[in-house]
Amino acid sequence: MQLIINGEVQTIAATTLLQLLAALDYEGDWLATAVNGELVHREDRGEHMLHDHDRIEILTPMQGG
């Protein structure tokens, strides 16, 4: 399936947001995720189905001052 992940088109075999995060080696409760501009809460990632050409945003915290 083709997905747009943080602005970059990628082909990944994942049907749920949780599977996508695992395939991309993203782990942890500190992630923020959105699909097509809609926030997806951590507890809903396993049930959130992905579709061809979905736009995924994965945000991680940044340290600094």
Protein Blocks (a to p, Z undefined) as FASTA:
>chain_A
ZZdeehiacddddfbfklmmmmnopacjkbccdeehiacdfklmmmmccdehiacddddd
dedZZ
